[in-house]
Amino acid sequence: ALLAGNVLSFVLSPMHKYVLTLKSKAKIASFTGEFVFATDRPVKFKPGQYLEWTLGHRRPDSRGNRRYFTIASSPTEKNIRLGVKFEGVKPSSFKKALSELPEGSTIMAGQLAGDFTLPRDAKKKLCFIAGGIGFTPFRSMIQYLLDKDEQRDIVVIYSVKKQSELAYTALLEEAWKHMGLKTVVTISDLDSIAPNWTGHRGYVDAAMIAAEVPDYGERTFYVSGPNSLVSACKT
C-alpha cells in the first residue's frame, strides 16, 4: 500500500518532484556529513525550507525510505546541499544507504514546504538557537544574507555535545567579518571540554541567553535542534 501510494503521488504531481544527482560528499564535523547534489531543474525555495527525500534501497527498515531534511544550501547557490548527522551503532537503513551512495547516483526529492524562514522585515532583531545538525536551516539563511549583501541584526547561539561536532565554522567567521553576526558556542559534554576552551559550558539556559542577548525581549527567536533543546527553550 505504501509503495502504491508513493507511485500514485509521483504520477499525479511530477512537477513537484526533483531528481538530484550526487556530485560530492564530505565529512564536515564529527558524525556529520554534507552531500552536494545537482538538480534536473531549478529548485525555488526560501532559506530555511525543507524537502522530503526518497532514497530507494534494499531491505529498508521500519523507518522506511523517506526522510524530511532541511535544505542546507542557499537559493543563491547552484547546487542543493544536505547536512546529515550519522550517529549510533546501528543507523537507519536510509542513512546507511545515503552514506554509501556513490557519486553520480540519484535521489528523489519533493514536497517542498516550511515556514521556518526569515521575516520580511529586515529590521527585526533575531536570535538563532541551534543544536547540533539543527544548524542547517541557519546555514541556508546566513549564506543567503551574505550572498545578497543584506545586513540583519542576528545573534547565533550554537550548542553541541563536543567541540568536534561544530560545523560550518568558516561560514560563521565570514558572517562575523562581513555582517557583524555574533556567534555564541556552548559545549554540553563537560568531560570532553579541552582545558583551553573559552566558550560557554553546559546546556542553553535562561542565564546564558540573558548574558549574551541582553535585548532578548526585542528579538524573534528561531530554535532548531533536538526535541530536548526545543522543549527547554520553550520553557
Secondary structure in CASP SS format (residue, H / E / C, confidence):
PFRMAT SS
TARGET T0000
AUTHOR 0000-0000-0000
METHOD secondary structure of the structure
MODEL  1
A C 1.00
L H 1.00
L H 1.00
A H 1.00
G H 1.00
N H 1.00
V H 1.00
L H 1.00
S H 1.00
F H 1.00
V H 1.00
L H 1.00
S C 1.00
P H 1.00
M H 1.00
H H 1.00
K E 1.00
Y E 1.00
V E 1.00
L E 1.00
T E 1.00
L E 1.00
K E 1.00
S E 1.00
K E 1.00
A E 1.00
K E 1.00
I E 1.00
A E 1.00
S C 1.00
F C 1.00
T E 1.00
G E 1.00
E E 1.00
F E 1.00
V E 1.00
F E 1.00
A E 1.00
T E 1.00
D C 1.00
R C 1.00
P C 1.00
V C 1.00
K C 1.00
F C 1.00
K C 1.00
P C 1.00
G C 1.00
Q C 1.00
Y E 1.00
L E 1.00
E E 1.00
W E 1.00
T E 1.00
L C 1.00
G C 1.00
H C 1.00
R C 1.00
R C 1.00
P C 1.00
D C 1.00
S C 1.00
R C 1.00
G C 1.00
N C 1.00
R E 1.00
R E 1.00
Y E 1.00
F E 1.00
T E 1.00
I C 1.00
A C 1.00
S C 1.00
S C 1.00
P C 1.00
T C 1.00
E C 1.00
K C 1.00
N C 1.00
I E 1.00
R E 1.00
L E 1.00
G E 1.00
V E 1.00
K E 1.00
F C 1.00
E C 1.00
G C 1.00
V C 1.00
K C 1.00
P C 1.00
S C 1.00
S H 1.00
F H 1.00
K H 1.00
K H 1.00
A H 1.00
L H 1.00
S H 1.00
E C 1.00
L C 1.00
P C 1.00
E C 1.00
G C 1.00
S C 1.00
T E 1.00
I E 1.00
M E 1.00
A E 1.00
G E 1.00
Q E 1.00
L E 1.00
A E 1.00
G C 1.00
D C 1.00
F C 1.00
T C 1.00
L C 1.00
P C 1.00
R C 1.00
D C 1.00
A C 1.00
K C 1.00
K C 1.00
K E 1.00
L E 1.00
C E 1.00
F E 1.00
I E 1.00
A E 1.00
G E 1.00
G H 1.00
I H 1.00
G H 1.00
F H 1.00
T H 1.00
P H 1.00
F H 1.00
R H 1.00
S H 1.00
M H 1.00
I H 1.00
Q H 1.00
Y H 1.00
L H 1.00
L H 1.00
D H 1.00
K C 1.00
D C 1.00
E C 1.00
Q C 1.00
R C 1.00
D C 1.00
I E 1.00
V E 1.00
V E 1.00
I E 1.00
Y E 1.00
S E 1.00
V E 1.00
K C 1.00
K C 1.00
Q H 1.00
S H 1.00
E H 1.00
L C 1.00
A C 1.00
Y C 1.00
T H 1.00
A H 1.00
L H 1.00
L H 1.00
E H 1.00
E H 1.00
A H 1.00
W H 1.00
K H 1.00
H H 1.00
M H 1.00
G C 1.00
L C 1.00
K E 1.00
T E 1.00
V E 1.00
V E 1.00
T E 1.00
I E 1.00
S C 1.00
D C 1.00
L H 1.00
D H 1.00
S H 1.00
I C 1.00
A C 1.00
P C 1.00
N C 1.00
W C 1.00
T C 1.00
G C 1.00
H E 1.00
R E 1.00
G C 1.00
Y C 1.00
V C 1.00
D C 1.00
A H 1.00
A H 1.00
M H 1.00
I H 1.00
A H 1.00
A H 1.00
E H 1.00
V C 1.00
P C 1.00
D C 1.00
Y H 1.00
G H 1.00
E H 1.00
R E 1.00
T E 1.00
F E 1.00
Y E 1.00
V E 1.00
S E 1.00
G C 1.00
P C 1.00
N H 1.00
S H 1.00
L H 1.00
V H 1.00
S H 1.00
A H 1.00
C H 1.00
K H 1.00
T C 1.00
END
